[in-house]
Amino acid sequence: MKNPDILVVGGGASGVIAAITAARRGASVTVLEREKKPLQKLLRTGNGRCNLTNTGPDRFVYHGTDPAFAREVLRNFTVQETISLFLSLGVYTTNHDGWVYPYSEQAETVAKSLLMECSRLHVKIKNNEKVTGIKKTSSGFDIFTESWTYRAGRVILATGSSASLKSPEDENGPSLAASLGLPCIKRTPALVPLIAGGAERPGWAGVRIPGKVSLYAEDLFISSEEGQLQLTDYGISGIPVFCISGNAAKLMDAGHRCSVEIDFFPEMDTDELRAFLDFRRSSLLREEPDMLLTGLFPEKLIPVLTKKNSLSDTRALAENIKSFRLTVAGTQDARNAQVLGGGVLTEAVDPASCESRLHPGLFLTGELLDIDAACGGWNLQFAWSTGVLAGRTAAKETKNSYDKDH
Ligand SMILES: Cc1cc2nc3c(=O)[nH]c(=O)nc-3n(C[C@H](O)[C@H](O)[C@H](O)COP(=O)(O)OP(=O)(O)OC[C@H]3O[C@@H](n4cnc5c(N)ncnc54)[C@H](O)[C@@H]3O)c2cc1C
């Protein structure tokens, strides 16, 4: 078998876009994918609608040891360039308050468009090929799978993360990188539900309500997010919870005690809410706290909010609604996470090309790197930008450099 110019390890979002970018520049590319088909995770993104990027400001959305790396990457391949790239693949987009989706609102059509382009460009995709080892040689890299040793002058490691997989322990991307001497840090779940609370949980399971959730570590405020909260039998979920969960996971992993404070009525401050409750009490003649809250909150939530002892006092009731404290016991595990934090430290990678600083010819993309982002399309944007930069640079000196040397 003729060696390709470029081998891509992992047929996810970043690997496939890297393959397309390199092949459009004339490189021969083979993608090795361990699953039966590529792009399986992409199909599940955005609840099947694929929130593929975001046109809002990216200032505080990226997390990791060095979030500035992600912003630099996005300067080198921007959101607008990404939207144009998708247009060139036949994917017309639609924008909902900055969150960008395919016009079809079907992730499947994005995956199909990417794979049609791979086929047009003769990108070879080898499924059921799990890479188990990688070795640097004098003229490139040997890549080992159970059945074969592949060789190429340039390799793009795009193994993503094990977020949402049934067996997260099977992830080996970071250990492949570490075997080449690249620095990695421990994975922790991000964009994941929190296990929190205690007695209130059986009562409130199933409630969905707008609110604001704030994270504290040892009573120190860390961050807060507002949006639709989902109250569950294990704790809390929903987009705002996902957005604070990465920090919570890292802080708890470092031994800190975390708690959350929920504001179930962000529309008013505590004094306004108290006045509003007093007005309801006098105008509606509702003396009992639970009667007072009827028509304001979901029925299942009312007994939870009124449970504390002296809540016939409207100030105490307003305070409880505005500052409902829960201890965080942990996060759900990688199986229930949308992304994982940690991975290969970005100091090992050039943000202009995603090339390893240690091993020229080796590129690292997407979630394998120690970057995770808030909800809204930012994780996929990082996958697209890193994939394009890697594919572009890897294709620069192709023409079968490995073959030439052998
Ligand atoms: C349920 C869910 C919903 C999401 N929704 C969104 C969203 O709407 N918007 C958004 O921006 N982000 C979303 N994300 C996150 C986003 O999907 C990821 O950040 C993105 O897919 C990362 O791309 P990647 O190429 O780095 O990795 P992946 O997409 O994880 O791809 C990695 C690929 O490498 C393969 N692989 C791994 N190891 C090996 C190996 N050793 N050998 C060969 N192949 C290997 C894997 O099978 C996989 O196909 C969501 C994630 C989940 C789980």
PDBQT file of the ligand as one rigid body, heavy atoms in Angstrom, charges set to zero:
ROOT
HETATM    1  C1  LIG A 501     -24.073  14.976  23.194  1.00  0.00    +0.000 C 
HETATM    2  C2  LIG A 501     -23.098  16.034  22.737  1.00  0.00    +0.000 A 
HETATM    3  C3  LIG A 501     -23.577  17.217  22.196  1.00  0.00    +0.000 A 
HETATM    4  C4  LIG A 501     -22.668  18.213  21.791  1.00  0.00    +0.000 A 
HETATM    5  N1  LIG A 501     -23.169  19.346  21.204  1.00  0.00    +0.000 NA
HETATM    6  C5  LIG A 501     -22.306  20.296  20.767  1.00  0.00    +0.000 A 
HETATM    7  C6  LIG A 501     -22.783  21.432  20.081  1.00  0.00    +0.000 A 
HETATM    8  O1  LIG A 501     -23.990  21.549  19.748  1.00  0.00    +0.000 OA
HETATM    9  N2  LIG A 501     -21.884  22.394  19.731  1.00  0.00    +0.000 N 
HETATM   10  C7  LIG A 501     -20.547  22.276  20.015  1.00  0.00    +0.000 A 
HETATM   11  O2  LIG A 501     -19.783  23.188  19.694  1.00  0.00    +0.000 OA
HETATM   12  N3  LIG A 501     -20.057  21.174  20.617  1.00  0.00    +0.000 NA
HETATM   13  C8  LIG A 501     -20.895  20.181  20.983  1.00  0.00    +0.000 A 
HETATM   14  N4  LIG A 501     -20.401  19.051  21.566  1.00  0.00    +0.000 N 
HETATM   15  C9  LIG A 501     -18.925  18.906  21.706  1.00  0.00    +0.000 C 
HETATM   16  C10 LIG A 501     -18.306  18.540  20.353  1.00  0.00    +0.000 C 
HETATM   17  O3  LIG A 501     -19.022  17.473  19.776  1.00  0.00    +0.000 OA
HETATM   18  C11 LIG A 501     -16.823  18.130  20.509  1.00  0.00    +0.000 C 
HETATM   19  O4  LIG A 501     -16.133  19.144  21.200  1.00  0.00    +0.000 OA
HETATM   20  C12 LIG A 501     -16.181  17.894  19.150  1.00  0.00    +0.000 C 
HETATM   21  O5  LIG A 501     -16.840  16.831  18.484  1.00  0.00    +0.000 OA
HETATM   22  C13 LIG A 501     -14.697  17.577  19.301  1.00  0.00    +0.000 C 
HETATM   23  O6  LIG A 501     -14.194  17.230  18.042  1.00  0.00    +0.000 OA
HETATM   24  P1  LIG A 501     -12.881  16.320  17.926  1.00  0.00    +0.000 P 
HETATM   25  O7  LIG A 501     -12.627  16.098  16.496  1.00  0.00    +0.000 OA
HETATM   26  O8  LIG A 501     -11.809  16.907  18.754  1.00  0.00    +0.000 OA
HETATM   27  O9  LIG A 501     -13.257  14.957  18.648  1.00  0.00    +0.000 OA
HETATM   28  P2  LIG A 501     -14.416  13.887  18.374  1.00  0.00    +0.000 P 
HETATM   29  O10 LIG A 501     -15.563  14.506  17.680  1.00  0.00    +0.000 OA
HETATM   30  O11 LIG A 501     -14.622  13.259  19.712  1.00  0.00    +0.000 OA
HETATM   31  O12 LIG A 501     -13.746  12.867  17.375  1.00  0.00    +0.000 OA
HETATM   32  C14 LIG A 501     -12.656  12.053  17.729  1.00  0.00    +0.000 C 
HETATM   33  C15 LIG A 501     -12.693  10.831  16.845  1.00  0.00    +0.000 C 
HETATM   34  O13 LIG A 501     -11.490  10.084  17.044  1.00  0.00    +0.000 OA
HETATM   35  C16 LIG A 501     -11.810   8.698  17.122  1.00  0.00    +0.000 C 
HETATM   36  N5  LIG A 501     -10.747   8.055  17.896  1.00  0.00    +0.000 N 
HETATM   37  C17 LIG A 501     -10.443   8.218  19.206  1.00  0.00    +0.000 A 
HETATM   38  N6  LIG A 501      -9.372   7.498  19.557  1.00  0.00    +0.000 NA
HETATM   39  C18 LIG A 501      -8.967   6.850  18.435  1.00  0.00    +0.000 A 
HETATM   40  C19 LIG A 501      -7.903   5.945  18.159  1.00  0.00    +0.000 A 
HETATM   41  N7  LIG A 501      -7.051   5.571  19.106  1.00  0.00    +0.000 N 
HETATM   42  N8  LIG A 501      -7.775   5.471  16.897  1.00  0.00    +0.000 NA
HETATM   43  C20 LIG A 501      -8.646   5.853  15.906  1.00  0.00    +0.000 A 
HETATM   44  N9  LIG A 501      -9.681   6.698  16.132  1.00  0.00    +0.000 NA
HETATM   45  C21 LIG A 501      -9.828   7.204  17.370  1.00  0.00    +0.000 A 
HETATM   46  C22 LIG A 501     -13.164   8.691  17.814  1.00  0.00    +0.000 C 
HETATM   47  O14 LIG A 501     -13.864   7.485  17.594  1.00  0.00    +0.000 OA
HETATM   48  C23 LIG A 501     -13.835   9.911  17.173  1.00  0.00    +0.000 C 
HETATM   49  O15 LIG A 501     -14.512   9.579  15.986  1.00  0.00    +0.000 OA
HETATM   50  C24 LIG A 501     -21.260  18.025  21.955  1.00  0.00    +0.000 A 
HETATM   51  C25 LIG A 501     -20.804  16.818  22.479  1.00  0.00    +0.000 A 
HETATM   52  C26 LIG A 501     -21.700  15.830  22.855  1.00  0.00    +0.000 A 
HETATM   53  C27 LIG A 501     -21.167  14.538  23.411  1.00  0.00    +0.000 C 
ENDROOT
TORSDOF 0
